[in-house]
Amino acid sequence: MPDQKTHHRGTETQRKTENDLLSEQVIGAAIEVHKHLGPGLLESAYESCLCHELYLRKLSFKRQVCLDIEYKGVKVESAYRLDLVVEDSLVLELKAIESLLPVHTAQLLTYLRLTGYKTGLLINFMVPVLKSGIKRVSL
């Protein structure tokens, strides 16, 4: 029988945060969309269908969220647009490209830093199996 300390540590590592659970729900929704549509469409089509799937799953979201920045005392309105923000805590950056590149991770990290959100998902729908097109990013 393991000692209590070892058992406790095991329990701690198995605990999932709310963002982990939300990420799993969103990934499930994205897989459902990809299962029905497959690769080859425009990003906007995947975004629309994913929004419908999130709605069906009763997850709140905002679409095409404008993000202003400040540069040397000047407010630059709508400098960025976040594809989706789910449950006011998870940023989604959707792609329909051949492969995810480091610049896409950097883009999502910038969004997280500028907004204060802690977790984001890069989802590339242009892959045969969606699991290989998903990257979770955290600050």
N, C-alpha and C positions, 0 to 999 in steps of 0.2 A: 504494500500500500504506500503510495507516494506521500511524503510529508506535506503538511498543510501549506507551507510556503511555496513549494513547487506547484501544487495544485492551484494555488491562488494566481501565480504568475501565468500559468496556462490559461486560466479563465480570463485574465486581463488581456492577453494577446488575442483571444478569440472574440472579445467584445467588439462590436461594430459601432462606429459613430453614426449619427444621423446622416451625415454626408455620404458615408459608405452605403447606407441603405438606400438613400435617394439616388446615388449613382447607379446602383444595381437596378432600380426601377426604371430609370431613364435608359440605361443600356438595354433592358428588356424591351422597352418601347421601340428603340432604334432597331433592334434585331427584328421585331415584328414588321416594321416598315420595310426593312431590307429584304426580308423573306418574301414579301408580296411584290416588291418592285424590282429587286435585283440591282446590279450596278448599271451605269450607263445613262442616267438621267442628269438633269441640271440640279445644282445644289438647291435652288428655290423649290423644286418639286419635293425633294426630300424634307426640306424645312416645313412646307405646308402639311405634308402627311405626318411628320413627327409631331407637329402641333396638334393635329387631330387625335393622334394616338395618346398624347399626354392628356388631352381633354377627356378622352374615354377612360383614362386611368385616374381621373379626378385630381390631377396634379396642376397646380397653378403655375403660370408661366407668363413672361413678357417676351415679345418678339421684336427684333430689330431695335434694341434699346440704344438710344443715342448716348454717347459718352463725350462730354466736353473735357477739354484740358486747358490748362493755363500755361502760357508761354510768355515769360518776361513781362508779367503784369497784364497780358492781353488774354481774354477768354476766347478760345477757339471752339466754337459751337459745333457739335456733331463731328468732332475729329475722328471718332471711331463709332462703329456700330457693333454691338454684341448681337450675335445671331439669336440666342435665347438665354434667358435667365429663368431657371426653374425653382419654384418654391422660395424665391428671393434668397437663394443661397448657392446655387450651382450654375456656373457659366458654361454654355455649350457653344463651341465653335465648330460649325459644320463645314465639311469639304466634300467635293466630288472631283477628286484629282487622282493622278496615277499613284502617288505615294506621299505620305506625310514626310515633311522635311523638318530639320531643326528650326527653321524660321517660323513654322507654324506653332511649335511649342513656345517659342519666344513671343509670338503674338499673343497667345493665350496667357502666358505669364505676365505680360504687360497689362492685359485686361484685368487680371486678378490684382496686381499691384495698384492700378489706378482706381479700382472700385472698392477694394477692401474685402472682396470675397476671397475665400480660402481655397476653393476647389473648382476645377473645371474639367470638362471632357472635350477632347478633340475627337470628332467622329468623321471618318472618311468613308462615304458610301460607295466609292468606286473600287471595291474589292470583292472578290468572289465570296469570301466568308467575312462577315462584318467584324467578328471578334479580332481579326488581324488589323482592322482599321480603327481601333479605339485606343486612345491613350488618355489616361487619367493624370492630371497635373494638380499639384498642391503647393501652396506656399508654406 
